[in-house]
């Protein structure tokens, strides 16, 4: 998808996602962040849906939010869902979509940290 990709073990409990603001930070800005089912991961079964607005103060360049991951007994396959950034305000523009891969293993591995 050309965006950022995270990998997390199902037993990790959550995955932190950092949203980076680039360009001018002279004024406040905000974006809406939502999760969406993609591939085999389903909200409520494999992860808890997130729908939040991140508000950046002047000079602020990053915000981190978490997506809760559910440790379930479904088939032993990796699953994927997306994090989408929408509704920019205050001069913000949008970057790439983030894909999260939930591994069927205990140890969490996070690959890359940016959105």
N, CA, C and O atoms as CSV, one atom per row, in Angstrom:
chain,resi,resn,atom,element,x,y,z
A,1,UNK,N,N,0.810,-1.207,0.000
A,1,UNK,CA,C,0.000,0.000,0.000
A,1,UNK,C,C,0.845,1.259,0.000
A,1,UNK,O,O,0.301,2.360,-0.095
A,2,UNK,N,N,2.161,1.129,0.104
A,2,UNK,CA,C,3.029,2.288,0.051
A,2,UNK,C,C,3.143,3.033,1.368
A,2,UNK,O,O,3.877,4.018,1.448
A,3,UNK,N,N,2.445,2.596,2.396
A,3,UNK,CA,C,2.466,3.273,3.683
A,3,UNK,C,C,3.432,2.616,4.643
A,3,UNK,O,O,4.294,1.830,4.247
A,4,UNK,N,N,3.274,2.947,5.902
A,4,UNK,CA,C,4.100,2.387,6.956
A,4,UNK,C,C,3.514,1.071,7.413
A,4,UNK,O,O,2.309,0.849,7.291
A,5,UNK,N,N,4.353,0.199,7.936
A,5,UNK,CA,C,3.896,-1.113,8.365
A,5,UNK,C,C,4.440,-1.427,9.758
A,5,UNK,O,O,5.623,-1.215,10.023
A,6,UNK,N,N,3.598,-1.923,10.632
A,6,UNK,CA,C,3.963,-2.347,11.964
A,6,UNK,C,C,3.688,-3.837,12.077
A,6,UNK,O,O,2.785,-4.353,11.419
A,7,UNK,N,N,4.452,-4.527,12.897
A,7,UNK,CA,C,4.190,-5.927,13.201
A,7,UNK,C,C,4.146,-6.058,14.715
A,7,UNK,O,O,5.019,-5.548,15.417
A,8,UNK,N,N,3.131,-6.740,15.211
A,8,UNK,CA,C,2.979,-6.908,16.648
A,8,UNK,C,C,2.517,-8.329,16.940
A,8,UNK,O,O,1.716,-8.892,16.194
A,9,UNK,N,N,3.022,-8.906,18.022
A,9,UNK,CA,C,2.568,-10.224,18.447
A,9,UNK,C,C,1.181,-10.117,19.061
A,9,UNK,O,O,0.868,-9.132,19.730
A,10,UNK,N,N,0.367,-11.107,18.840
A,10,UNK,CA,C,-0.999,-11.095,19.354
A,10,UNK,C,C,-1.026,-10.955,20.876
A,10,UNK,O,O,-1.936,-10.325,21.417
A,11,UNK,N,N,-0.065,-11.519,21.562
A,11,UNK,CA,C,-0.025,-11.448,23.016
A,11,UNK,C,C,0.472,-10.125,23.573
A,11,UNK,O,O,0.502,-9.955,24.792
A,12,UNK,N,N,0.864,-9.180,22.722
A,12,UNK,CA,C,1.401,-7.901,23.187
A,12,UNK,C,C,0.351,-7.041,23.884
A,12,UNK,O,O,0.694,-6.230,24.744
A,13,UNK,N,N,-0.909,-7.203,23.532
A,13,UNK,CA,C,-1.962,-6.431,24.168
A,13,UNK,C,C,-2.316,-5.138,23.466
A,13,UNK,O,O,-3.472,-4.715,23.504
A,14,UNK,N,N,-1.351,-4.499,22.826
A,14,UNK,CA,C,-1.606,-3.262,22.094
A,14,UNK,C,C,-0.427,-2.973,21.174
A,14,UNK,O,O,0.654,-3.545,21.318
A,15,UNK,N,N,-0.661,-2.076,20.231
A,15,UNK,CA,C,0.424,-1.577,19.396
A,15,UNK,C,C,0.387,-0.052,19.446
A,15,UNK,O,O,-0.656,0.547,19.182
A,16,UNK,N,N,1.523,0.592,19.787
A,16,UNK,CA,C,1.569,2.052,19.760
A,16,UNK,C,C,1.788,2.529,18.323
A,16,UNK,O,O,2.582,1.947,17.584
A,17,UNK,N,N,1.093,3.572,17.940
A,17,UNK,CA,C,1.254,4.140,16.599
A,17,UNK,C,C,1.544,5.628,16.769
A,17,UNK,O,O,0.773,6.353,17.398
A,18,UNK,N,N,2.650,6.069,16.210
A,18,UNK,CA,C,3.044,7.469,16.303
A,18,UNK,C,C,2.685,8.179,15.005
A,18,UNK,O,O,3.027,7.713,13.918
A,19,UNK,N,N,1.994,9.310,15.126
A,19,UNK,CA,C,1.659,10.147,13.978
A,19,UNK,C,C,2.600,11.345,14.019
A,19,UNK,O,O,2.642,12.079,15.006
A,20,UNK,N,N,3.348,11.534,12.948
A,20,UNK,CA,C,4.353,12.588,12.859
A,20,UNK,C,C,3.811,13.756,12.036
A,20,UNK,O,O,3.284,13.569,10.939
A,21,UNK,N,N,3.948,14.946,12.578
A,21,UNK,CA,C,3.574,16.163,11.854
A,21,UNK,C,C,4.843,16.746,11.238
A,21,UNK,O,O,5.825,17.000,11.936
A,22,UNK,N,N,4.810,16.955,9.927
A,22,UNK,CA,C,5.958,17.544,9.230
A,22,UNK,C,C,5.526,18.855,8.590
A,22,UNK,O,O,4.334,19.142,8.481
A,23,UNK,N,N,6.491,19.633,8.174
A,23,UNK,CA,C,6.178,20.934,7.584
A,23,UNK,C,C,6.029,21.977,8.683
A,23,UNK,O,O,6.553,21.815,9.785
A,24,UNK,N,N,5.320,23.031,8.374
A,24,UNK,CA,C,5.129,24.112,9.331
A,24,UNK,C,C,4.319,23.638,10.535
A,24,UNK,O,O,3.291,22.975,10.392
A,25,UNK,N,N,4.798,23.988,11.706
A,25,UNK,CA,C,4.076,23.668,12.943
A,25,UNK,C,C,3.687,24.950,13.674
A,25,UNK,O,O,3.471,24.937,14.886
A,26,UNK,N,N,3.599,26.054,12.938
A,26,UNK,CA,C,3.332,27.354,13.551
A,26,UNK,C,C,1.907,27.485,14.081
A,26,UNK,O,O,1.661,28.280,14.988
A,27,UNK,N,N,0.979,26.730,13.538
A,27,UNK,CA,C,-0.420,26.840,13.956
A,27,UNK,C,C,-0.939,25.492,14.449
A,27,UNK,O,O,-0.349,24.454,14.147
A,28,UNK,N,N,-2.029,25.499,15.198
A,28,UNK,CA,C,-2.626,24.225,15.613
A,28,UNK,C,C,-3.126,23.449,14.395
A,28,UNK,O,O,-3.474,24.040,13.373
A,29,UNK,N,N,-3.157,22.139,14.511
A,29,UNK,CA,C,-3.686,21.280,13.448
A,29,UNK,C,C,-4.274,20.032,14.103
A,29,UNK,O,O,-3.946,19.698,15.241
A,30,UNK,N,N,-5.139,19.357,13.368
A,30,UNK,CA,C,-5.704,18.113,13.887
A,30,UNK,C,C,-5.976,17.149,12.747
A,30,UNK,O,O,-6.139,17.550,11.595
A,31,UNK,N,N,-6.021,15.867,13.092
A,31,UNK,CA,C,-6.391,14.813,12.156
A,31,UNK,C,C,-7.231,13.786,12.911
A,31,UNK,O,O,-7.069,13.601,14.117
A,32,UNK,N,N,-8.108,13.138,12.199
A,32,UNK,CA,C,-8.895,12.041,12.761
A,32,UNK,C,C,-8.205,10.739,12.390
A,32,UNK,O,O,-7.798,10.556,11.243
A,33,UNK,N,N,-8.069,9.829,13.354
A,33,UNK,CA,C,-7.411,8.548,13.141
A,33,UNK,C,C,-8.420,7.440,13.424
A,33,UNK,O,O,-9.049,7.414,14.482
A,34,UNK,N,N,-8.568,6.524,12.461
A,34,UNK,CA,C,-9.491,5.400,12.640
A,34,UNK,C,C,-8.799,4.104,12.219
A,34,UNK,O,O,-7.865,4.116,11.417
A,35,UNK,N,N,-9.272,2.991,12.771
A,35,UNK,CA,C,-8.819,1.684,12.317
A,35,UNK,C,C,-9.883,1.115,11.387
A,35,UNK,O,O,-11.049,1.506,11.446
A,36,UNK,N,N,-9.471,0.196,10.534
A,36,UNK,CA,C,-10.407,-0.438,9.604
A,36,UNK,C,C,-9.999,-1.891,9.381
A,36,UNK,O,O,-8.813,-2.208,9.283
A,37,UNK,N,N,-10.998,-2.768,9.302
A,37,UNK,CA,C,-10.741,-4.172,8.967
A,37,UNK,C,C,-10.068,-4.230,7.600
A,37,UNK,O,O,-10.396,-3.463,6.694
A,38,UNK,N,N,-9.123,-5.153,7.471
A,38,UNK,CA,C,-8.460,-5.368,6.187
A,38,UNK,C,C,-7.907,-6.769,6.227
A,38,UNK,O,O,-7.400,-7.207,7.259
A,39,UNK,N,N,-7.994,-7.466,5.142
A,39,UNK,CA,C,-7.553,-8.856,5.103
A,39,UNK,C,C,-8.378,-9.640,6.104
A,39,UNK,O,O,-9.606,-9.558,6.078
A,40,UNK,N,N,-7.746,-10.394,6.983
A,40,UNK,CA,C,-8.494,-11.286,7.870
A,40,UNK,C,C,-8.732,-10.731,9.269
A,40,UNK,O,O,-9.462,-11.357,10.038
A,41,UNK,N,N,-8.160,-9.597,9.638
A,41,UNK,CA,C,-8.370,-9.047,10.980
A,41,UNK,C,C,-9.724,-8.359,11.062
A,41,UNK,O,O,-10.098,-7.596,10.171
A,42,UNK,N,N,-10.450,-8.631,12.130
A,42,UNK,CA,C,-11.787,-8.070,12.326
A,42,UNK,C,C,-11.834,-7.297,13.641
A,42,UNK,O,O,-11.379,-7.785,14.675
A,43,UNK,N,N,-12.389,-6.089,13.591
A,43,UNK,CA,C,-12.583,-5.287,14.785
A,43,UNK,C,C,-13.484,-6.031,15.763
A,43,UNK,O,O,-14.495,-6.611,15.367
A,44,UNK,N,N,-13.115,-6.013,17.035
A,44,UNK,CA,C,-13.874,-6.702,18.065
A,44,UNK,C,C,-13.439,-8.141,18.270
A,44,UNK,O,O,-13.701,-8.727,19.320
A,45,UNK,N,N,-12.776,-8.713,17.275
A,45,UNK,CA,C,-12.287,-10.091,17.366
A,45,UNK,C,C,-10.767,-10.104,17.510
A,45,UNK,O,O,-10.227,-10.778,18.386
A,46,UNK,N,N,-10.085,-9.360,16.650
A,46,UNK,CA,C,-8.624,-9.348,16.615
A,46,UNK,C,C,-8.013,-8.069,17.186
A,46,UNK,O,O,-6.872,-8.080,17.646
A,47,UNK,N,N,-8.757,-6.983,17.159
A,47,UNK,CA,C,-8.309,-5.707,17.707
A,47,UNK,C,C,-9.546,-4.907,18.107
A,47,UNK,O,O,-10.660,-5.225,17.691
A,48,UNK,N,N,-9.346,-3.874,18.910
A,48,UNK,CA,C,-10.435,-2.982,19.305
A,48,UNK,C,C,-10.364,-1.744,18.416
A,48,UNK,O,O,-9.313,-1.115,18.300
A,49,UNK,N,N,-11.477,-1.404,17.798
A,49,UNK,CA,C,-11.516,-0.261,16.885
A,49,UNK,C,C,-11.120,1.030,17.599
A,49,UNK,O,O,-11.441,1.234,18.770
A,50,UNK,N,N,-10.424,1.889,16.875
A,50,UNK,CA,C,-10.020,3.201,17.372
A,50,UNK,C,C,-10.595,4.257,16.447
A,50,UNK,O,O,-10.547,4.112,15.226
A,51,UNK,N,N,-11.137,5.314,17.022
A,51,UNK,CA,C,-11.632,6.476,16.267
A,51,UNK,C,C,-11.397,7.687,17.157
A,51,UNK,O,O,-12.222,8.009,18.012
A,52,UNK,N,N,-10.263,8.356,16.951
A,52,UNK,CA,C,-9.877,9.484,17.803
A,52,UNK,C,C,-9.437,10.663,16.946
A,52,UNK,O,O,-9.038,10.499,15.793
A,53,UNK,N,N,-9.519,11.842,17.527
A,53,UNK,CA,C,-8.973,13.042,16.903
A,53,UNK,C,C,-7.711,13.420,17.649
A,53,UNK,O,O,-7.710,13.553,18.872
A,54,UNK,N,N,-6.636,13.591,16.897
A,54,UNK,CA,C,-5.361,14.018,17.478
A,54,UNK,C,C,-5.205,15.509,17.233
A,54,UNK,O,O,-5.231,15.958,16.087
A,55,UNK,N,N,-5.043,16.272,18.292
A,55,UNK,CA,C,-4.891,17.724,18.201
A,55,UNK,C,C,-3.442,18.096,18.468
A,55,UNK,O,O,-2.896,17.798,19.530
A,56,UNK,N,N,-2.826,18.750,17.491
A,56,UNK,CA,C,-1.449,19.197,17.597
A,56,UNK,C,C,-1.429,20.675,17.958
A,56,UNK,O,O,-2.025,21.495,17.259
A,57,UNK,N,N,-0.751,21.015,19.039
A,57,UNK,CA,C,-0.557,22.415,19.419
A,57,UNK,C,C,0.546,23.006,18.540
A,57,UNK,O,O,1.323,22.254,17.951
A,58,UNK,N,N,0.631,24.330,18.439
A,58,UNK,CA,C,1.741,24.923,17.695
A,58,UNK,C,C,3.077,24.406,18.237
A,58,UNK,O,O,3.298,24.373,19.447
A,59,UNK,N,N,3.955,24.007,17.327
A,59,UNK,CA,C,5.262,23.488,17.701
A,59,UNK,C,C,5.286,21.994,17.998
A,59,UNK,O,O,6.365,21.407,18.078
A,60,UNK,N,N,4.138,21.371,18.162
A,60,UNK,CA,C,4.080,19.938,18.472
A,60,UNK,C,C,4.239,19.131,17.190
A,60,UNK,O,O,3.588,19.420,16.186
A,61,UNK,N,N,5.106,18.119,17.221
A,61,UNK,CA,C,5.413,17.378,15.989
A,61,UNK,C,C,4.990,15.916,16.010
A,61,UNK,O,O,5.045,15.263,14.968
A,62,UNK,N,N,4.568,15.370,17.156
A,62,UNK,CA,C,4.145,13.979,17.151
A,62,UNK,C,C,3.094,13.718,18.223
A,62,UNK,O,O,3.030,14.398,19.247
A,63,UNK,N,N,2.276,12.712,17.949
A,63,UNK,CA,C,1.272,12.200,18.881
A,63,UNK,C,C,1.305,10.687,18.769
A,63,UNK,O,O,1.471,10.148,17.675
A,64,UNK,N,N,1.150,10.004,19.883
A,64,UNK,CA,C,1.100,8.543,19.881
A,64,UNK,C,C,-0.226,8.092,20.468
A,64,UNK,O,O,-0.677,8.614,21.488
A,65,UNK,N,N,-0.844,7.122,19.818
A,65,UNK,CA,C,-2.057,6.509,20.344
A,65,UNK,C,C,-1.857,4.999,20.283
A,65,UNK,O,O,-0.936,4.520,19.623
A,66,UNK,N,N,-2.710,4.252,20.964
A,66,UNK,CA,C,-2.567,2.806,20.969
A,66,UNK,C,C,-3.800,2.141,20.389
A,66,UNK,O,O,-4.919,2.637,20.516
A,67,UNK,N,N,-3.567,1.008,19.752
A,67,UNK,CA,C,-4.641,0.151,19.253
A,67,UNK,C,C,-4.585,-1.132,20.078
A,67,UNK,O,O,-3.600,-1.867,20.005
A,68,UNK,N,N,-5.636,-1.412,20.869
A,68,UNK,CA,C,-5.649,-2.660,21.642
A,68,UNK,C,C,-5.734,-3.877,20.725
A,68,UNK,O,O,-6.524,-3.909,19.782
A,69,UNK,N,N,-4.903,-4.879,21.021
A,69,UNK,CA,C,-4.871,-6.128,20.260
A,69,UNK,C,C,-5.474,-7.220,21.135
A,69,UNK,O,O,-5.138,-7.336,22.314
A,70,UNK,N,N,-6.366,-8.021,20.554
A,70,UNK,CA,C,-6.998,-9.107,21.313
A,70,UNK,C,C,-6.251,-10.415,21.078
A,70,UNK,O,O,-5.932,-10.765,19.942
A,71,UNK,N,N,-5.983,-11.118,22.146
A,71,UNK,CA,C,-5.348,-12.432,22.071
A,71,UNK,C,C,-6.475,-13.454,22.048
A,71,UNK,O,O,-7.066,-13.753,23.086
A,72,UNK,N,N,-6.772,-13.987,20.876
A,72,UNK,CA,C,-7.904,-14.913,20.751
A,72,UNK,C,C,-7.441,-16.284,20.292
A,72,UNK,O,O,-6.248,-16.513,20.089
A,73,UNK,N,N,-8.366,-17.169,20.135
A,73,UNK,CA,C,-8.043,-18.557,19.772
A,73,UNK,C,C,-8.409,-18.880,18.335
A,73,UNK,O,O,-8.606,-20.045,17.992
A,74,UNK,N,N,-8.502,-17.860,17.492
A,74,UNK,CA,C,-8.851,-18.111,16.089
A,74,UNK,C,C,-7.704,-18.803,15.364
A,74,UNK,O,O,-6.632,-19.008,15.935
A,75,UNK,N,N,-7.930,-19.157,14.121
A,75,UNK,CA,C,-6.945,-19.889,13.318
A,75,UNK,C,C,-5.571,-19.232,13.389
A,75,UNK,O,O,-5.462,-18.009,13.474
A,76,UNK,N,N,-4.535,-20.046,13.355
A,76,UNK,CA,C,-3.162,-19.563,13.499
A,76,UNK,C,C,-2.623,-18.998,12.192
A,76,UNK,O,O,-1.801,-19.622,11.522
A,77,UNK,N,N,-3.092,-17.824,11.848
A,77,UNK,CA,C,-2.587,-17.113,10.673
A,77,UNK,C,C,-2.353,-15.666,11.070
A,77,UNK,O,O,-3.016,-15.142,11.965
A,78,UNK,N,N,-1.410,-15.026,10.401
A,78,UNK,CA,C,-1.208,-13.601,10.620
A,78,UNK,C,C,-2.411,-12.855,10.068
A,78,UNK,O,O,-3.012,-13.279,9.080
A,79,UNK,N,N,-2.762,-11.745,10.705
A,79,UNK,CA,C,-3.917,-10.955,10.298
A,79,UNK,C,C,-3.501,-9.505,10.138
A,79,UNK,O,O,-2.535,-9.053,10.753
A,80,UNK,N,N,-4.230,-8.784,9.315
A,80,UNK,CA,C,-3.871,-7.409,9.004
A,80,UNK,C,C,-5.071,-6.490,9.165
A,80,UNK,O,O,-6.202,-6.870,8.864
A,81,UNK,N,N,-4.810,-5.262,9.648
A,81,UNK,CA,C,-5.814,-4.198,9.618
A,81,UNK,C,C,-5.095,-2.891,9.331
A,81,UNK,O,O,-3.866,-2.835,9.380
A,82,UNK,N,N,-5.844,-1.844,9.034
A,82,UNK,CA,C,-5.225,-0.576,8.685
A,82,UNK,C,C,-5.567,0.503,9.699
A,82,UNK,O,O,-6.576,0.432,10.400
A,83,UNK,N,N,-4.700,1.498,9.755
A,83,UNK,CA,C,-4.936,2.735,10.487
A,83,UNK,C,C,-5.011,3.826,9.438
A,83,UNK,O,O,-4.085,4.000,8.646
A,84,UNK,N,N,-6.113,4.560,9.432
A,84,UNK,CA,C,-6.326,5.596,8.430
A,84,UNK,C,C,-6.324,6.964,9.087
A,84,UNK,O,O,-6.875,7.144,10.173
A,85,UNK,N,N,-5.705,7.921,8.426
A,85,UNK,CA,C,-5.689,9.301,8.898
A,85,UNK,C,C,-6.608,10.091,7.971
A,85,UNK,O,O,-6.463,10.055,6.750
A,86,UNK,N,N,-7.567,10.815,8.585
A,86,UNK,CA,C,-8.605,11.500,7.818
A,86,UNK,C,C,-8.817,12.909,8.358
A,86,UNK,O,O,-8.242,13.298,9.375
A,87,UNK,N,N,-9.644,13.654,7.662
A,87,UNK,CA,C,-10.180,14.943,8.110
A,87,UNK,C,C,-9.122,15.902,8.645
A,87,UNK,O,O,-9.217,16.336,9.793
A,88,UNK,N,N,-8.111,16.243,7.838
A,88,UNK,CA,C,-7.102,17.183,8.321
A,88,UNK,C,C,-7.717,18.565,8.531
A,88,UNK,O,O,-8.585,18.988,7.767
A,89,UNK,N,N,-7.269,19.257,9.558
A,89,UNK,CA,C,-7.739,20.618,9.840
A,89,UNK,C,C,-6.556,21.468,10.280
A,89,UNK,O,O,-5.552,20.948,10.767
A,90,UNK,N,N,-6.683,22.766,10.106
A,90,UNK,CA,C,-5.623,23.673,10.526
A,90,UNK,C,C,-4.423,23.662,9.614
A,90,UNK,O,O,-3.310,23.938,10.061
A,91,UNK,N,N,-4.618,23.351,8.343
A,91,UNK,CA,C,-3.517,23.341,7.392
A,91,UNK,C,C,-2.804,22.006,7.271
A,91,UNK,O,O,-1.832,21.898,6.523
A,92,UNK,N,N,-3.262,20.990,7.985
A,92,UNK,CA,C,-2.633,19.667,7.896
A,92,UNK,C,C,-2.981,19.016,6.560
A,92,UNK,O,O,-4.057,19.244,6.007
A,93,UNK,N,N,-2.059,18.205,6.051
A,93,UNK,CA,C,-2.318,17.383,4.872
A,93,UNK,C,C,-2.020,15.944,5.249
A,93,UNK,O,O,-1.364,15.684,6.257
A,94,UNK,N,N,-2.495,15.019,4.453
A,94,UNK,CA,C,-2.411,13.608,4.814
A,94,UNK,C,C,-1.226,12.905,4.185
A,94,UNK,O,O,-0.795,13.234,3.080
A,95,UNK,N,N,-0.706,11.921,4.921
A,95,UNK,CA,C,0.359,11.057,4.433
A,95,UNK,C,C,-0.203,9.687,4.103
A,95,UNK,O,O,-1.369,9.562,3.728
A,96,UNK,N,N,0.612,8.675,4.239
A,96,UNK,CA,C,0.265,7.314,3.842
A,96,UNK,C,C,-0.584,6.592,4.888
A,96,UNK,O,O,-0.609,6.962,6.062
A,97,UNK,N,N,-1.270,5.562,4.430
A,97,UNK,CA,C,-2.025,4.666,5.302
A,97,UNK,C,C,-1.051,3.720,5.982
A,97,UNK,O,O,-0.046,3.330,5.386
A,98,UNK,N,N,-1.334,3.352,7.208
A,98,UNK,CA,C,-0.500,2.431,7.968
A,98,UNK,C,C,-1.180,1.071,8.024
A,98,UNK,O,O,-2.387,0.989,8.250
A,99,UNK,N,N,-0.422,0.012,7.821
A,99,UNK,CA,C,-0.942,-1.353,7.937
A,99,UNK,C,C,-0.321,-2.010,9.156
A,99,UNK,O,O,0.885,-1.905,9.383
A,100,UNK,N,N,-1.152,-2.692,9.945
A,100,UNK,CA,C,-0.666,-3.401,11.124
A,100,UNK,C,C,-0.877,-4.892,10.920
A,100,UNK,O,O,-1.972,-5.337,10.576
A,101,UNK,N,N,0.185,-5.657,11.137
A,101,UNK,CA,C,0.153,-7.116,11.001
A,101,UNK,C,C,0.169,-7.715,12.402
A,101,UNK,O,O,1.077,-7.442,13.187
A,102,UNK,N,N,-0.822,-8.521,12.713
A,102,UNK,CA,C,-0.900,-9.176,14.014
A,102,UNK,C,C,-0.385,-10.599,13.855
A,102,UNK,O,O,-0.979,-11.408,13.143
A,103,UNK,N,N,0.723,-10.896,14.523
A,103,UNK,CA,C,1.351,-12.209,14.426
A,103,UNK,C,C,0.771,-13.165,15.451
A,103,UNK,O,O,0.399,-12.760,16.552
A,104,UNK,N,N,0.697,-14.418,15.089
A,104,UNK,CA,C,0.242,-15.462,16.009
A,104,UNK,C,C,1.421,-15.969,16.825
A,104,UNK,O,O,1.737,-17.157,16.780
A,105,UNK,N,N,2.072,-15.091,17.566
A,105,UNK,CA,C,3.180,-15.471,18.431
A,105,UNK,C,C,3.130,-14.605,19.675
A,105,UNK,O,O,2.434,-13.590,19.700
A,106,UNK,N,N,3.850,-14.991,20.690
A,106,UNK,CA,C,3.778,-14.293,21.969
A,106,UNK,C,C,4.589,-12.997,21.972
A,106,UNK,O,O,4.080,-11.965,22.409
A,107,UNK,N,N,5.806,-13.021,21.508
A,107,UNK,CA,C,6.679,-11.848,21.581
A,107,UNK,C,C,6.277,-10.807,20.552
A,107,UNK,O,O,6.016,-11.134,19.394
A,108,UNK,N,N,6.230,-9.569,20.973
A,108,UNK,CA,C,5.885,-8.479,20.051
A,108,UNK,C,C,7.134,-8.001,19.334
A,108,UNK,O,O,8.206,-7.884,19.928
A,109,UNK,N,N,6.982,-7.730,18.068
A,109,UNK,CA,C,8.051,-7.147,17.275
A,109,UNK,C,C,7.475,-5.946,16.551
A,109,UNK,O,O,6.509,-6.084,15.800
A,110,UNK,N,N,8.037,-4.794,16.757
A,110,UNK,CA,C,7.554,-3.578,16.105
A,110,UNK,C,C,8.590,-3.172,15.074
A,110,UNK,O,O,9.749,-2.934,15.411
A,111,UNK,N,N,8.171,-3.094,13.811
A,111,UNK,CA,C,9.079,-2.762,12.730
A,111,UNK,C,C,8.705,-1.396,12.181
A,111,UNK,O,O,7.663,-1.256,11.540
A,112,UNK,N,N,9.516,-0.406,12.414
A,112,UNK,CA,C,9.252,0.939,11.933
A,112,UNK,C,C,8.350,1.671,12.917
A,112,UNK,O,O,7.526,1.043,13.582
A,113,UNK,N,N,8.492,2.988,13.019
A,113,UNK,CA,C,7.630,3.761,13.899
A,113,UNK,C,C,7.453,5.145,13.323
A,113,UNK,O,O,8.198,6.070,13.648
A,114,UNK,N,N,6.470,5.276,12.473
A,114,UNK,CA,C,6.110,6.560,11.911
A,114,UNK,C,C,4.806,6.388,11.178
A,114,UNK,O,O,4.446,5.279,10.784
A,115,UNK,N,N,4.114,7.454,10.998
A,115,UNK,CA,C,2.874,7.411,10.242
A,115,UNK,C,C,2.688,8.702,9.508
A,115,UNK,O,O,1.693,8.873,8.803
